[in-house]
Amino acid sequence: MNLKLIRNFAIISHIDHGKSTLSDRLMEKTKTVSDREMMPHLLDSMEVEQAHGVTVKSRTVQNTYRANDGQDYQLNLIDTPGHVDFNYEVKKSLSAIDGVILLVDATQGVQAQTVANWRLAHELGLPILPVLNKIDAASAQIDESEEQIRQLDPALAERKIYHISAKTGLGIADLLEAIVHELPAPVGDENSPLKALVFDSEYDAFQGVIAQVRVIDGTLKKGAALQLMANGQKLLAKEVGIYQPNRLPVNELTIGEVGYVVTGIKDPKQVTVGDTLTSQNQPTKTALPGYQQSQPVVYAGIYPVDDYNALQEALQKLALNDTSLVLRDEQSEAMGPGFRAGFLGIFHLQIIKERLETEFGIEVVVTAPNVSYRVQVAQKGQDIQTVTVTNPTKFPDFDQILTVEEPVVKATIMTPSDSVNQLMKLADDYRGVFMDMGNQGDYVRLVYQMPLSEIAYDFFNQLKSLSHGYASFSTEAIGYQEADLVKVDVQVNYAQVDALAFVTHRSRVAEQTQQLVHELKMTIPRCLYPMPVQALVEGRVVARVDVPPLRKNAAVNGQARSISKKQALLRRQSANKRQAAQSDIELPQAVFNALLSLK
């Protein structure tokens, strides 16, 4: 393919602004997919994507478009996620392209993730093509949205903003011409040694790891002897191909083309996203810069209900497709063997849990999510040490702790003016510290410093509820800050349940522990005897409630007994059962969901 006739681009936007629908129209207009095969959100192929109506995984598709100048252009499109939890997917995609379409919903205007994704593209120096979607909607605010786009970037002040309706196809023909004439062609040297970027990967049970690549220099041919530069792993290109959007084998990939290579490698850990693929016989001298590894935001324990080995295999396969998922083995006294997993956010955790259930048929129990803490520990006869704690069960004893630091973020909230008061109160309730306030078009920008642990679970849902869906939210990590935090231990039937431990601010201990024990009272399965549920802080019981028994009536045996005799019989029965079952505690998912409901 002539290098000047190739365009590599991605669509970036806020969630629900119409990226996947626009991808459908581009494939439809270029006849990449036939009318019989066409379906809504074709690139969102996973069940969880279709269930939630969001893009989780970036997808690549090659389109061939005959422009008005009579030339056939190769358009390599990458559809990216819009949810903040999958920002790392956007970063990976942008490194493999030469330009972006910045898509803005005319009914919503520029929102927080629009700004965040624009910054990623701007930092990489990528040309930006501004596009306004849903212009045919009754509530479209075209002039206001255009002004917000122009305020976003001075370079866009004089640029034409293309108006489309991805749903009806209005303006798609003009957009395709703009992609061809306004976005640049890739650059590279055909005669140089092979240099290709591995920007994503997937796992096939029969073919092993399938690496998604962008060829920078040289030619990638089927059957070539290749190697990965990061770890020196050698492989054979068993198959080379492109996505249309399903895999289509070809003989070779040339400069600027985006496609895949079947490596045959069975160990998912051997292929790293961001690695450079080159030839064994004539390797390139310098590797591509690659990616900065994503850092988990929240952690949670994942335990199998039945088969540990099946869960281990499934998580390893998911980790190959999702490089932002961090795993390590964990052993719980109450739950048995499992994994401590790091996620980019609560929605990311939810998607992984659902993929385990739908794609692998594995039922799991997920503990309450938490963040990482930095704790200064002083032990007798030893120097002061700083340890990073990602699991509340590993939190040091209170008599050894000097200070505890928690991660804090700079939170930016974009909201209509009529919701400002409610959202400022919400931020205060979540221990937010006010930093700045300003106007951006018709929206008010609120900037707060907030503990990550406070916003990790339901802050975003509360934000959307109070603003009727119009507010948007983005965060930026700014480090750690000292706080008065304590560990809360939970005992069920006087046996400590390590999987229920959590860390909270001292000022919230009384309220949260009382709420927790009463929630557990309703969710822990009952036995034939009363079971006390206790919350302890620094060795002291701060809240307690008894789970009522499924009582066996001592008078149903047909014998006439006095009331005192019946009560004595129940007491002996209760004591015997309690002693036998103290360590035999089974906890369903509903028990851990009670932790998530704490305010």
C-alpha positions in Angstrom: 0.0 0.0 0.0 1.3 3.5 -0.9 2.2 5.2 2.4 0.5 8.4 1.4 -2.8 6.6 1.1 -2.8 5.3 4.7 -4.6 7.1 7.6 -4.3 5.8 11.2 -6.7 7.5 13.6 -8.7 7.0 16.8 -12.0 8.4 18.0 -11.8 10.0 21.5 -14.6 11.5 23.6 -16.5 11.4 26.8 -18.6 8.4 27.6 -21.9 8.1 25.7 -21.0 10.8 23.1 -21.4 8.4 20.2 -18.0 6.9 19.4 -19.2 3.3 18.7 -22.1 4.6 16.7 -19.8 6.7 14.6 -17.5 3.7 14.1 -20.6 1.8 12.8 -21.4 4.5 10.2 -17.8 4.7 9.0 -17.7 1.0 8.4 -21.1 1.1 6.8 -20.1 4.0 4.5 -16.9 2.3 3.4 -18.7 -1.0 2.9 -16.3 -2.8 5.3 -19.2 -4.7 6.7 -22.2 -5.8 4.7 -25.8 -4.8 5.5 -26.5 -8.3 6.6 -23.6 -8.4 9.1 -24.2 -4.9 10.3 -25.5 -4.5 13.9 -25.5 -1.6 16.4 -22.2 -1.1 18.2 -20.5 -3.8 16.2 -17.1 -3.2 17.7 -18.4 -3.6 21.2 -18.3 -7.4 21.0 -18.0 -8.4 24.6 -21.2 -9.3 26.6 -20.4 -6.8 29.3 -20.0 -4.0 26.7 -23.4 -4.7 25.2 -25.0 -5.1 28.7 -23.7 -1.7 29.9 -23.7 0.1 26.6 -20.1 1.3 27.0 -16.8 0.5 25.3 -14.4 -1.4 27.6 -11.7 -2.6 25.1 -10.2 -0.7 22.2 -10.9 -2.3 18.9 -9.2 -1.9 15.5 -10.7 -2.1 12.1 -9.3 -1.4 8.6 -11.6 0.4 6.1 -11.0 1.1 2.4 -12.5 4.4 1.2 -12.6 5.7 -2.3 -12.3 9.5 -2.0 -13.6 12.2 -4.3 -10.1 12.4 -5.9 -10.6 8.8 -7.2 -7.9 7.4 -4.9 -8.5 4.3 -2.6 -7.4 5.2 1.0 -6.7 2.7 3.8 -8.4 4.0 7.0 -7.2 2.2 10.1 -9.7 3.2 12.9 -9.3 2.5 16.6 -12.5 2.8 18.7 -11.5 3.8 22.3 -13.3 3.7 25.6 -14.7 6.9 27.1 -15.1 5.9 30.8 -12.4 7.3 33.1 -11.6 3.8 34.4 -10.3 2.8 31.0 -8.2 5.8 30.3 -5.1 3.5 29.9 -6.8 1.9 26.9 -6.9 5.3 25.3 -3.2 6.0 26.0 -2.2 2.7 24.4 -4.3 3.4 21.3 -3.0 6.9 20.8 0.6 5.7 20.5 -0.3 3.6 17.4 -2.0 6.4 15.4 -1.2 9.7 13.6 -4.4 11.7 14.3 -7.6 11.8 16.3 -11.3 12.7 15.9 -12.4 14.6 19.0 -16.1 13.8 19.2 -18.4 16.0 21.3 -22.1 15.5 21.9 -24.0 18.6 21.0 -26.6 18.0 23.7 -23.9 17.7 26.4 -21.0 19.9 25.3 -17.4 19.4 26.4 -17.2 17.2 29.5 -14.5 16.1 31.9 -13.3 13.0 29.9 -13.4 15.1 26.7 -10.8 17.4 28.3 -8.8 14.5 29.7 -8.6 12.7 26.3 -7.8 15.9 24.5 -4.9 16.4 26.8 -3.5 13.0 26.0 -3.7 13.7 22.3 -2.3 17.2 22.8 0.7 15.9 24.8 1.6 13.4 22.0 1.4 16.2 19.4 -1.4 14.5 17.4 -3.5 16.5 14.9 -7.0 16.9 16.2 -10.2 16.9 14.0 -13.1 18.4 16.0 -16.5 16.9 15.3 -19.9 17.7 16.8 -22.3 14.8 17.0 -26.1 14.6 17.6 -26.8 17.9 15.8 -30.3 16.7 14.8 -31.3 16.2 18.4 -34.0 18.6 19.7 -31.9 19.5 22.7 -28.7 20.2 20.7 -26.8 23.3 21.7 -24.6 23.7 18.6 -23.3 27.2 19.1 -22.5 26.7 22.8 -20.8 23.4 22.1 -18.7 24.9 19.3 -17.6 27.7 21.6 -16.6 25.2 24.3 -14.5 23.3 21.7 -12.7 26.5 20.6 -12.0 27.5 24.2 -10.5 24.0 24.8 -7.6 24.5 22.4 -6.4 27.8 20.8 -5.3 25.7 17.8 -9.0 24.8 17.2 -10.1 28.5 17.2 -9.9 28.8 13.4 -10.5 25.1 12.5 -13.7 23.9 10.9 -15.9 21.9 13.3 -17.7 19.2 11.4 -21.3 18.6 12.2 -22.6 15.0 12.0 -25.4 12.7 13.2 -23.8 9.3 13.8 -27.2 7.8 14.2 -28.7 8.9 10.8 -25.4 9.2 8.9 -25.8 12.9 8.3 -22.4 14.5 7.5 -20.4 11.2 7.4 -19.4 11.7 3.8 -17.8 15.2 4.6 -16.1 13.7 7.6 -14.5 10.9 5.6 -13.1 13.5 3.2 -11.8 15.5 6.1 -10.0 12.4 7.5 -8.3 11.8 4.1 -7.3 15.5 3.6 -6.7 16.9 7.1 -5.1 14.0 9.0 -1.5 13.1 8.1 -0.1 10.0 6.5 2.3 7.8 8.6 6.1 8.1 8.1 8.7 5.4 8.1 11.5 3.7 6.2 10.6 0.7 4.1 14.3 -0.4 3.8 15.1 -0.2 7.5 15.0 -3.3 9.8 11.6 -4.3 11.0 10.3 -2.2 13.9 6.7 -2.7 15.1 4.9 -1.5 18.2 2.9 -4.1 20.2 0.0 -1.8 21.4 -2.4 -4.5 22.5 -2.8 -8.3 22.7 -5.4 -11.1 23.1 -5.2 -14.8 24.0 -6.5 -17.7 21.9 -6.7 -21.1 23.4 -5.4 -22.7 20.2 -3.1 -20.1 18.7 -1.7 -18.6 21.8 -0.9 -14.9 22.2 -2.1 -12.7 19.3 -0.3 -9.4 19.3 -1.8 -6.3 17.8 0.9 -4.3 16.1 1.6 -1.0 14.2 4.5 -1.3 11.8 6.8 1.7 12.1 9.7 0.6 9.8 10.3 -2.4 7.5 7.9 -5.1 6.6 6.3 -7.8 8.7 5.9 -11.0 6.7 4.1 -14.3 7.5 6.6 -17.0 8.6 9.3 -14.5 9.6 11.6 -15.2 12.6 10.8 -12.4 15.1 11.8 -11.4 18.6 10.5 -9.1 21.3 13.2 -6.6 22.4 12.2 -6.2 26.0 12.9 -9.8 27.1 14.5 -11.3 24.0 11.6 -13.8 23.5 11.9 -15.4 20.0 8.8 -16.4 18.0 7.6 -17.3 14.5 5.0 -15.2 12.7 2.5 -18.1 12.2 -0.1 -15.8 10.8 -0.2 -12.1 9.9 -3.4 -10.2 9.2 -5.7 -7.2 9.6 -9.1 -6.6 11.3 -12.2 -6.0 9.2 -13.4 -6.1 12.0 -12.8 -9.9 12.3 -9.3 -11.2 11.7 -8.4 -11.5 8.0 -5.0 -13.2 7.2 -2.7 -11.4 4.7 0.9 -12.1 3.5 2.5 -9.0 5.0 2.0 -5.8 6.8 4.0 -2.7 5.5 4.9 0.7 7.0 2.1 2.4 8.7 -0.3 -0.5 8.6 -2.1 -1.8 11.7 -2.9 -5.5 12.2 -2.1 -8.6 14.2 0.5 -11.4 14.3 -0.2 -14.9 15.7 2.9 -15.6 17.9 2.1 -19.1 19.1 3.4 -18.2 22.6 1.4 -20.0 25.2 2.6 -18.0 28.3 0.7 -14.7 28.4 3.4 -13.1 30.5 6.0 -13.3 27.7 4.3 -10.6 25.6 4.3 -7.2 27.1 2.1 -4.3 25.7 4.4 -1.5 24.6 7.2 -3.9 23.5 9.0 -3.6 20.2 8.8 -6.4 17.7 11.7 -6.9 15.3 13.5 -9.4 13.1 15.8 -12.1 14.5 18.1 -12.0 11.5 18.3 -8.2 11.1 17.1 -6.6 14.4 16.6 -2.9 14.7 19.1 -1.0 16.9 16.8 1.1 19.0 13.5 0.0 20.7 10.4 2.2 20.8 9.8 4.1 24.0 6.8 1.9 25.0 4.3 2.8 27.7 4.5 3.8 31.3 2.8 1.0 33.3 -0.6 1.9 34.6 -0.9 2.1 38.4 -3.8 0.5 40.2 -6.2 2.8 42.0 -8.3 0.4 44.1 -7.6 -3.1 45.3 -9.9 -6.0 46.2 -9.7 -9.6 47.0 -11.1 -12.2 44.5 -11.9 -15.7 45.9 -13.4 -18.6 44.0 -16.7 -20.2 45.2 -15.6 -23.6 43.8 -12.5 -24.1 41.6 -9.3 -22.1 42.5 -7.3 -23.4 39.4 -10.1 -22.4 37.0 -10.1 -18.9 38.5 -6.3 -18.6 38.3 -6.3 -19.6 34.6 -9.2 -17.2 33.8 -7.6 -14.2 35.6 -4.3 -14.9 33.7 -6.1 -14.7 30.4 -8.0 -11.6 31.4 -4.7 -10.0 32.5 -3.3 -10.6 29.0 -6.2 -8.7 27.4 -6.2 -6.1 30.1 -2.7 -5.0 31.0 -4.0 -2.6 33.7 -5.2 -5.6 35.8 -2.6 -6.4 38.5 -2.7 -9.7 40.3 -0.9 -11.5 43.1 -1.7 -14.6 45.2 -3.5 -14.2 48.6 -4.5 -16.5 51.4 -7.4 -15.7 53.7 -8.3 -17.6 56.8 -12.0 -17.1 56.2 -12.0 -17.4 52.4 -9.1 -19.7 51.6 -6.8 -19.1 48.6 -7.5 -16.3 46.2 -6.0 -13.2 44.6 -5.4 -9.6 45.6 -6.2 -7.6 42.4 -5.5 -4.0 41.5 -8.0 -2.1 39.3 -8.2 1.4 37.7 -11.5 2.0 39.4 -14.7 0.5 40.7 -16.3 0.2 37.3 -13.2 -1.7 36.1 -13.6 -4.1 39.1 -17.3 -4.6 38.1 -16.4 -5.4 34.5 -13.7 -8.0 35.5 -16.2 -9.7 37.9 -18.8 -9.9 35.2 -16.4 -11.1 32.6 -15.4 -14.0 34.9 -19.0 -15.0 35.2 -20.1 -14.6 31.6 -17.0 -15.6 29.6 -15.6 -18.3 31.9 -18.6 -19.3 34.0 -16.7 -18.8 37.3 -18.6 -17.6 40.3 -16.5 -15.5 42.6 -16.7 -13.6 45.9 -15.2 -10.0 45.7 -14.2 -8.3 48.9 -14.8 -4.5 49.5 -12.3 -2.4 47.5 -9.6 -0.3 49.2 -6.7 1.9 48.2 -3.0 1.7 49.1 -1.6 3.4 52.2 1.9 4.4 53.3 2.5 3.6 57.0 5.5 4.6 59.1 6.2 1.8 61.5 8.5 1.9 64.6 9.5 -1.4 66.2 11.6 -1.8 69.3 15.3 -2.1 68.4 14.7 -1.3 64.7 14.9 1.8 62.5 11.7 3.5 61.5 10.3 2.0 58.3 7.8 3.1 55.7 5.6 0.3 54.3 3.0 0.3 51.6 -0.2 -1.5 52.6 -2.6 -2.6 49.8 -4.5 -5.1 52.0 -6.2 -4.0 55.3 -5.4 -7.4 56.8 -1.7 -6.5 56.5 -2.2 -3.1 58.3 0.4 -2.9 61.2 -0.7 -3.1 64.8 -1.8 0.3 66.2 0.9 0.4 68.8 3.6 0.3 66.1 2.2 3.0 63.9 3.7 6.5 63.8 1.9 8.0 60.9 -0.5 6.9 58.1 -0.6 8.5 54.7 -3.4 8.1 52.2 -3.4 8.8 48.4 -5.1 12.1 47.4 -6.2 13.3 44.0 -7.0 16.6 42.4 -10.7 16.2 41.4 -12.2 18.4 38.7 -16.0 18.7 38.5 -17.7 20.3 35.6 -21.3 21.1 36.4 -24.2 23.4 35.4 -24.5 26.3 37.7 -27.8 25.2 39.2 -26.1 22.1 40.8 -23.1 23.9 42.3 -24.3 24.1 45.9 -25.3 20.4 46.1 -22.0 19.2 44.6 -19.9 21.4 46.9 -21.8 19.9 49.9 -21.2 16.4 48.4 -17.5 17.1 48.1 -17.4 18.4 51.7 -19.1 15.2 52.9 -16.4 13.1 51.2 -13.6 15.0 53.0 -12.8 17.2 50.1 -10.7 20.4 50.4 -11.8 23.2 48.1 -9.0 24.4 45.8 -10.4 26.5 42.9 -13.5 27.5 41.1 -14.0 29.0 37.6 -16.3 29.2 34.6 -15.9 27.3 31.3 -18.6 28.3 28.9 -22.0 27.6 30.6 -20.4 25.2 33.0 -18.8 25.8 36.4 -15.5 24.1 37.1 -14.9 23.0 40.7 -11.5 21.8 41.8 -11.1 19.8 45.1 -8.3 17.9 46.8 -10.0 14.6 47.9 -8.9 11.3 49.5 -8.9 8.6 46.8 -10.5 6.2 49.3 -13.6 8.5 49.7 -14.4 8.7 46.0 -13.3 5.2 44.9 -16.8 3.6 45.2 -20.0 5.6 44.9 -18.9 9.3 44.7 -19.4 9.3 40.9 -22.9 7.8 41.2 -23.9 10.5 43.8 -22.5 13.2 41.5 -24.6 12.0 38.6 -27.7 11.7 40.7 -27.4 15.2 42.2 -26.7 16.9 38.8 -29.3 14.8 37.0 -26.6 13.4 34.8 -25.1 16.7 33.6 -22.0 16.9 35.7 -18.7 15.2 34.8 -15.7 14.2 36.9 -12.0 13.6 36.3 -9.1 13.0 38.7 -5.4 13.5 38.7 -3.1 11.8 41.3 -1.1 14.3 43.4 0.5 12.1 45.9 0.0 11.1 49.6 -1.1 13.1 52.6 -1.1 12.3 56.3 -4.4 11.4 57.9 -5.9 10.0 61.1 -6.8 6.5 59.8 -7.5 3.4 61.8 -8.1 -0.3 60.9 -11.5 -1.8 61.7 -11.5 -5.5 62.5 -14.7 -7.6 62.3 -15.4 -10.7 64.4 -18.2 -13.1 63.6 -19.0 -15.6 66.4 -15.8 -14.4 68.2 -13.7 -15.5 65.2 -11.9 -12.7 63.3 -12.8 -12.5 59.6 -9.8 -11.0 57.9 -11.6 -10.5 54.6 -14.0 -8.0 56.2 -11.4 -5.7 57.7 -11.2 -2.2 56.3 -9.4 1.2 57.0 -11.4 4.3 57.7 -11.0 7.8 59.1 -11.2 8.0 62.9 -14.0 10.6 62.8 -16.3 8.1 61.0 -15.6 5.0 63.1 -18.7 5.2 65.3 -21.2 5.8 62.5 -19.7 3.3 60.0 -19.2 0.4 62.5 -22.8 0.7 63.8 -24.1 0.7 60.2 -21.9 -2.2 59.3 -22.9 -4.6 62.2 -26.6 -4.0 61.5 -26.1 -4.7 57.8 -24.2 -7.9 58.6 -27.0 -8.9 61.0 -29.3 -9.1 58.0 -26.9 -10.7 55.5 -24.9 -13.3 57.4 -26.5 -16.7 57.1 -28.2 -17.7 60.4 -27.3 -20.8 62.5 -29.2 -22.7 65.2 -27.6 -20.4 67.9 -27.1 -16.6 68.2 -23.9 -15.3 66.7 -22.4 -12.0 67.9 -21.0 -9.7 65.2 -18.4 -7.2 66.6 -16.4 -4.3 65.1 -13.1 -3.6 66.9 -10.8 -0.6 66.6 -7.4 -0.7 68.4 -8.4 -3.7 70.4 -11.7 -2.2 71.7 -15.2 -3.3 70.7 -16.9 -0.2 69.3 -20.1 -1.9 67.9 -21.9 -5.2 68.4 -25.0 -6.9 67.4 -26.3 -10.5 67.6 -27.4 -12.4 64.5 -30.6 -14.1 65.7 -30.7 -17.9 65.6 -32.9 -20.2 63.5 -34.2 -21.6 66.8 -35.1 -25.2 67.4 -38.1 -25.4 69.7 -37.2 -27.5 72.7 -40.8 -28.1 73.5 -41.7 -29.9 70.2 -40.5 -33.3 71.4 -43.9 -34.0 73.0 -42.6 -34.0 76.6 -44.0 -31.6 79.2 -41.2 -29.5 80.6 -41.0 -26.5 82.8 -39.9 -23.2 81.2 -36.6 -23.2 83.1 -35.9 -26.7 81.7 -36.5 -25.6 78.2 -34.3 -22.5 78.6 -31.5 -24.7 80.0 -31.8 -27.1 77.1 -31.5 -24.2 74.6 -28.5 -22.7 76.4 -26.6 -26.1 76.3 -27.5 -26.5 72.6 -26.3 -23.0 71.8 -23.0 -23.4 73.6 -22.2 -26.7 72.0 -23.1 -25.6 68.5 -21.1 -22.3 68.9 -18.0 -24.1 70.0 -18.2 -26.6 67.2 -18.7 -24.0 64.4 -16.7 -21.0 65.6 -14.2 -21.3 62.7 -16.7 -22.7 60.2 -18.0 -19.4 58.7 -19.3 -19.2 55.2 -19.7 -15.7 53.8 -21.8 -15.0 50.6 -21.2 -12.0 48.4 -24.0 -10.1 50.1 -21.9 -9.8 53.2 -19.1 -7.9 51.4 -21.7 -5.8 49.6 -22.7 -4.5 53.1 -19.2 -2.9 53.3 -19.8 -1.1 50.1 -23.0 0.6 51.5 -21.1 2.4 54.3 -21.2 6.2 54.0 
